[in-house]
Amino acid sequence: MELNQLNQSIQTNQLDQLINHLVQADSSVAGLDEANICINGLNLYPSYPIILVGGTNGKGSVCAYLSTILSTAGYRVGSFTSPHIFNYNERICLNTVPIDDATLSQALQQIINFCQTQCTPPINLGIFKAFTLAAHLIFIQQKIDIAIIEVGIGGKQDVTNLFEPTISVTTNIALDHCELLGDTLEKIGLEKAGIFRPSKYSFFGSANPPHTLINYAQQIGTRLEQFGVDFGLSKNNENELSFDVWCADKKYYSLPYPQLRGEAQPRNVATSLAVLSKLSHQFPVSIGTIKSALLNTQLIGRFQVMPGYPQIILDVAHNPHAVMNMLQNMVKLPMAKQTIAVFGIAKDKDAEQVLQLCHNRFDKWCIAKIRGDRGLSAVTIMDILKHHHVAEQNIIKCDSISGALNAAYQIAAQDTTSRIICFGSFLVVEEAYQTISNMRK
C-alpha cells in the first residue's frame, strides 16, 4: 500500500471512530446550554455573514443554489446541510466540495476533547450538534467569505440558531416532526420563525405563511419578505425554457430552468435570488454567473432522473407535503406503461398519510424496511397499503431497499416504457443510488 493510501486509510478509520462515539450519545442529554458552553469554550465566534435556511421542504435546494451561485461568482463559501446521502463529509462543504477526512477528524476531535475534559460532567453532543460546531470551527479556520447553514429540525430550539444569522430563510411550513414541533401548521410556523432576528431581513419562500409566523415577525421587528408579495417569479408562456424572477429592488430575466427538477424549484430559485439581492453590495453576482450556476447546481435525490432504461427516479420525499410535490412532478413525465414504487420510510414519519396520498399512483409496490432501528417494517407498510385497497398481488415485500429495487428492475425490464420511482427516505435514495451504480457499471 502506498504512503498516501495508508494515510488516507488511517484518517478514515479515525473519522469512523469519532463518528461512532458521537452516534452513541443520548440526544436528550446534551442540550443547547451544553452546546453554548462548547461554543464559548472553543471561541466559535464567526465574523463571516451567515444565511440560515429553515423550513419543512426545499431547504437543501435553497442551500444548494446559494452555495453554487456564490461559489461560481468566486467567493469562498462554507455550507452545512443534513442529512447526508453517502458519507458524513457531505454535511460540511467548501465551495460545494465535501470536506476531507483529515480536516473533519481534526475538528471533531477538538470538539470531543473539549466535551470530555472541560465539561463537568463530561458530555457527548451527538452527531448533529457536534457537526454544527465542527462546521463553524472549520469555516473560521478556512477564512470563508460567507456561510450557508441549513437548520436541522424546527428553528428556535435548533443548535444552528445559536450562531447569529445575517439573513434568515423559511422555505415553507408543512406537517413533519409533529411530535417535536407541534401538530398544527400554526405551532410549527411559530417554532420555525424562531430563526428570525429583529431589524434583519427574513424571508418566507411560499404563499400563505401561518399567522403565527407573521405575528412573530411583527412582534420582533424583523424585515420579513414573502414570496408572491415582495418577490416572486413569472414563467415565460411563449418560451417554456426560461422564467423571470422579481424582487423588491432587482429583476432577473430569462433564467434557465435549473438542473434540479420539480415544480418547486423555480420558487426555490426565486427565494435564493431574493436573499442574494439583499447582499449585492457585499457579494455582487452577475446574471451570467447566476444562469451558469442554475445549470450546474447538483443535489442527489430531488426528483433526480437517472440515465438509462428503464427510467429510475430518486426522490427523498418523506412527508405528505414533499410527496404531493413529487406527485405533481410525476404528472409532467411522459406516459409509462406501468409505474413501480420502491418504498421505505421511518417510523416517526406519517406513513399513513403519505401512502394515502399516493397508493393509487403506482401499479406495483416493492417495499422494504430502511436500514437501522428507525425503519418501519415492510409488514406494517404492506398493511397500510392493503388498508388503502392496494391488492396484495401488487405488493412485493423485500428484505432491503436494494432487493426492492432489484425486484422492481425485473418487472420493469419486461417493457422499456416502465418507470421506477424510489422514495420515502434519504436512506432509500442512498441505497437505491448505490444499487443502480452497481447495476450499470
Secondary structure, 3 states (H helix, E strand, C coil): CCHHHHHHHHHHHHHHHHHHHHHCCCCCCCCHHHHHHHHHHCCCCCCCCEEEEECCCCHHHHHHHHHHHHHHCCCCEEEECCCCCCCHHHHEEECCEECCHHHHHHHHHHHHHHHHHCCCCCCCCHHHHHHHHHHHHHHHHHCCCEEEEECCCCCCCCHHHHCCCCEEEECCCCCCCHHHHCCCHHHHHHHHHHHCCCCCEEEECCCCCCHHHHHHHHHHCCEEEEECCCEEEEECCCCCCEEEEECCCCEEEEEECCCCCCCCHHHHHHHHHHHHHCCCCCCCCCHHHHHHHHHHCCCCCCCEEECCCCEEEECCCCCHHHHHHHHHHHHCCCCCCCEEEEECCECCCCHHHHHHHHHHHCCEEEECCCCCCCECCHHHHHHHHHHCCCCHHHEEECCCHHHHHHHHHHHHCCCCCCEEEEECCHHHHHHHHHHHHHHCC
